[in-house]
Amino acid sequence: MQELHNECSFNKEIVGLLYSNSSKLVFCDAIRVLEERKLLSKYDKELINNILKKDSCSKKFFKKSFVTYLGNGVLYSKDPQSMETIKDQLVFEIGIYSIKNDLETEIAYKNNDQKLFSITLNQKIDKKFDLIKKGRDTYKFYLNKTLILELKENEECNVLEDINFMEQDRNPFNEKDDHPEQEFVDYDLGGIQKKEWVRQFRTAYQIIKEKNPKMYEEIYGFLDAVVPHSYVPKRQLSSSYSRSPGILYLSYTDTDEEQAEAIIHEVHHTIFNIIGGKYPLLNNNASLRYYSAYRPDSRHIRGCFLGLHAFVAVQNFYKNMAKSKKEMIYTEKFFNAYLKNEKMISVIKKYADLTKAGRMLFEDIKAKYQQDTEFFEKAKRKFPEVFRFVLKEVEDHLEKAKKENKILMY
């Protein structure tokens, strides 16, 4: 395992390297398994090698979410047919990506699946074909040398230049490891028009960029796809998964600011999972449960740590919103996050058996938390009634948790 130095912290550059390296490792492991199963043709191998040889293109390639989740799809496949289907999708995406980045002028890819979906183009392909060429700004699909389809990239679903609102979800597994108490919700517009979904995502990213540009820079490189995840009024149902970093399942929200919060929250889960995937963070017994200020139920200590990492970022966001928009709701949300984070820092200090990497990450989180202390003290003096109201809510949550949880440590 790579050695950690005391002066090192988990900044954007270091986590970015962990992200691309973990993606590369998953991809290489998947290719090794496919070779062992003799599922790769000579042509498949040539496409793969061409991507790996082009360093500048390779760096971009390994930040694409499909690389990790299709790679993990191969590694976690339970039957040969499923593995071959995922392999076909992976090789197809490599081919399209190669044409897009001028590594190839044409791809000889035989497709008999009339329900194929291109993640890279974000388009359905409902035709059989055996050859793909790139036109000036289109992708041309041929069958027996006859042009049968011509597609452009799905520009109306570009949230930002490198981030797509996906028209379908091709993630190969409905994961429950990260959210064991919840059912996975598949692609669902929730009755909201697609155009409005895209508008909200674009607006939410713009809010982050304008109100907290430093945070925007920190999170931008860690996602490239957003999947609609239903809509329930007055609720946020966002989620992300450790085996598919770079893709967020986000519900439509009642306000654009809530969507900005959800993006910040879920991308920080992704960052936490990237770090935790490389370095063990805790030595605690995973069966024990601890108080979580963010939830009605108790959680294992990793869940508490994961939540703290995300909610300190949410706290920073609402501090900046309260400073710039001068609306009381943002001060209230800031107080709520700050006071809950205070309790969770106490839980981690008291109960977490942190590794060296865990201690480093905890120090990073505390530093970001403490950045807002001066603003908190000023806001508490300026808005004492709002502060007392939120404080009571937070304390009531703890008392209720003590009564309702049989296994609870605080």
N, C-alpha and C positions, 0 to 999 in steps of 0.2 A: 504493500500500500504506500502511496506517495506520502512523504514526510511533510508534516505541517510545521511551519516556523512560527515562533512566538510573535514576531512583528506582523505576521500576515493577518488579514481579515477578509471576510467574504464580500469583497466589493464586486461591482458589476463585471469587471474584467476577469476576475478569478472565477466567478460563477459562470461567465460566458465560456471560459475554457472548459470547465467541468461539463457544461451542457453539450458542447460540440464533441468532446471526448467520449462522453457517455453514449451519445447518439452513434458515434463511429463504432464503439465497442459493440453495441446492440446489433448494428448493421453487419459488422464483420462476423459476429457469432451466428447471425441468421444465415449469412452466405455460406459459412462453414457447414451448418446443418443441412442446407439445401444441396451442397456438393456431396455430403455424405449420403444423402438420399438419392443422389443422381437425378436431381430435378432441374439442374441448370444445363441448358444447351451451350454449345460453343459460342453461339451468337450472344446469348445472355451474358456470358462471362466477358466477352469483348466490350459490351455496353458498360458493365460494372467497372471494368478496369479503366475504361476511358474516363469515367467520372473521377475515379481515384487518382489518376495521373495528373489531372488539371487542378492544381492546388487552389487557385483563386475560385474556381467553380465549386470545388469540393467543400470549401469552407461554408459557402452559402447552402450547398446541398444538405450538409449535416445539421443545419438549423431548421430544416423543414420538418414539421410535425409528423408527416407520413413516414419518414425514414424510421423514426423510433417506434411508432405504433404498429406499422406493418412488420417491422423487424421483430418486435415483441410478439406480434401475431404469429409469426413463423415459430418462434421459440416456445410459445405456450400452446401451440396447436395440439389437439388431442387425437386427430385422425389425419391420414395422408391426404384425403381429398380436400379438407380445409386448408392444409398447408400448401397444396398446389394452387388453390384458388388465390390465396394471399400472395404467393410467389408471383403469379401471373399479374396481379395488380401492382406489385412492387416493381417488376421489370417494365411494365407499361409506363409507370410514372417516371422511372429512370430514363426511358426512351423519350418521352415528351419533354422532360427536363433537359435532356441533352440537345434536342432540337431547339428548344427555347433559348438556350445559352450558346448556340452555334457550335456545339461540339460535334454534331452530326447534321448532315443535310437531309437525310431520310432515314426512316426506321422500318425495317422489315418485321412487323409484329402481326401475327395472325390472330385475329379475334373472332370468335364465334358467339360471344356473349352479347346479345342485343340489348342488355340492360347495363352495359358498362358505364362507369362514371369516372371521369378524369378529375382527380383531386387538383392537379396542377392547373388545368383549364377551368375548373369549377363548372363543368358542363356534363350533361348526359350525352352518351354516344349510342344511339339506338340502331346502329348499322353494323353488319359484318364488314371487316376490312382485313387487308394483308400488308398494307404499306402506308406510311405517314410521311408527308413532306411538309415543310414550312413554306408558305407563301410570304408575301411582303408583310402582312400583319394577320395572317390566318394560318390555320393548320388544315392541310388537305389530306383526306382519307380516301384510299383507293382499294378497289377489289378487282383482281385480274386486270390491272393497269387502267381501270375505268374509275374516274373520279366519282365518288358516291356521296361525299359529304365534305363541307367546308365550314370550319368553326373559328371563331375568335375567342380570346380569353373573356371570361364573364366579367366585364368591367363594372356593370351595375352592382355587383356584389363585392367590389373592392372597398373595404372599410378604409384602409390606408394602402399605400403602395405595396407593402409586404404583408398585409393582413387581409384575409378573405372571410366574408360571411359565407359559410358553406351551404351549397344547395342540397347536399346530401351528407349523411354521416357514414363514412366507410371505415370507421374504427372497428377492427375485427373482433373486439370482445366487449361485452357489457360488464364492466368491472364492478365488483362489490367489495373488494378488499379495502378500498379507501373510504367507502361509505356503507359499512356493513348493515346499518340499521335502515337503509333506504333502498327502494327499488330504483334501478337505473331508468331514467326517462330518455327515450330515444328522440330523434329529430322531431320537433313539434313547434309549429308557428304559433300555436295557442290562440288562433282566431285573429291574429294581428297580421296586416298586410306585410309582405316581404319588404317592400319599399320603406315602410315605417321602421321595421327592425334595423335595416341598414342605416337609416337616418339617425336612429338613437345611438347605435354603436359609434358612428362617426362623430356625433356630437359629444358623446361621453369621452372619447379619446381627446377631443379638442379641449374639453374642460380640464382634463388632467394636464395637458400640455400647457395651457394658459395659467392655471392656478398653481401647478407644482411641476415646473419644467424639469427639475432634477429627478423627480420620481418618474416622470415620463421617459427620460433617458435610461433610467435603471430598468424599467420593465419592458421597453419596446422590443428588445432583442429576444424576449423569451416567449413570444407567441406569434403564430402566423395564421391561425384559423379559429373562427368562432362558430359554434353550432347552436342554433336556437333550441331552447330547452323549456318550452311551454310558457304560460303566463297565468299567474294567480294574483288578482288585485291585492295590494298591500303586503305582498310577500316577495322575497327574493329567493330563487331556487337555483342559484348558480352552483357549479361543481367543476372539479378538475381531477385528473387521475394520474397516479404516479407512473404508470406504464405508458402514458401518452402525453408527455410534456409538450407544450407548444400549442395545444388545442384546448379551448375553454368551452364548456357547456354553460351558456348564460341564458337566464330567463329574461323576458321583457319586463321592464320595471315601470312603476307609476311616474317616476321622474328621471330625467337624464342624469342628474347628480347621483342617484342611487345606482344607476348603471356604471358610472365612473367608479363608485365605491366597490362594486362587485368585481370589476376588472382588476382593480388594485389588489383586492383581497385574493382573488383566485391566482393571479400571476405570482403573488408572494407564496402561495402554496406550492406552485410549480418550482419556484426558486428553492424553497425549503426541501422539496423532494429531490431536486438535483443535488443539493449538498448532501442530504441524507443518503442518497444512493451511492455516493462515493465514500463518505466517512460515517462510521457509527457515531451517533450523537448522544446516546443514553445507554446506561447499563441496567435500567430499572426492570423489574418484573412487569411484563406487559399485561398481566391479569389484574393488577391492582388499579383501582379507580380513584380519581381525585376531583376536587371541585373545579368546575369550569364556569367562570363568570359569563361566558358567552352563550351557554346552552342550559336547557332545563335539566339535563341529565349529567351525571359525572362522567369523566373521561379518563382513559389511560394517559400517562404523563406525556407521551409523545403527542397526543392530541392537544394537550394543554400548551405544549411548546409550539406546535404548528399554528394553533390559534393565536397565540401571543405574537408570533412573527408577522402574521397577516394584519392583526388589529392595531399594532403599533403603526403600521403604514397607513391604515385607515384613519387613525388618530392624527397623523401628520397631515393627511389630506384635508380633514375637516378643520384643522387649525388654520390652514391656508384659506379655506373657503370662508371661515368666520372672519378672518382679517380682511378679505377682499370684498365680500358681498354684504357684510354688515347685517345679515338676517339672523334672527334669534335661533332659528331651527338648527343652523350650523354650529352655533355655540353649544347648544344642547347636545347635539350629536358628538361634538368634541369632548364635552364633559363626560358623556356616557362611555366613550372609548377610553379616555384617560383613566377614569376611576376603575373600570374593569381591568384594564392593563396593569394598574397598580396591584390589584389583587392577584393577578396571574403571575406577576413577577415574584410576589411573595411565595406562591405555590411552588414555582420552579426553584427558587432559592432554598426552600425548606425541604423539598422532596426529590428533586431531580438529581440522579447520580450521573452527572455530565461527564462525557469524555473530553479530551483536549479540544477536539473540534467543536463539541457541544458548548464548551465554555467560551470559545472564541465567538461562536454565533450568538450566544446569550449576551456577551459584551457588546456586540454590534447592535443587537436589539435594544438593550438598555440605553446605549448612547443616543439612538434615535428617539427613544421615549423621553429622555431627559432634555432633549432639544426644545421640548414644548413646555417645560416646567415654568419658565418665566411667564409665558403667555397664560398658562393655567392659573397662576397666582393672581395676575392682573384681572383676568376674566371672572375669577371667583369673587374678587372684591367689587367688581363693577356690576355683576349680575348675581347677587347673593341668593335671590329667590329661585332662579333657574338652577343654580348649583345645588341648593338644598333639596329641590325636587328630584334631581337626577341622583344625588347621593342616597336619598331614601329608596329610590327604585333599586339601586345597586345593592344596598344593604338588605332590602326585603328579599331580593333574589337569593342571597346567601342563606338567609334564615329559612327560606322555603326549601332550598336544596338540602340543608341539614336535616329537615324533617322527612323529606321524601326519598332520599337516597340511603339505602341500607349500608352500602360500602362507600364511604366518603371520607377523604382526608383533606384537611385544610389547616 
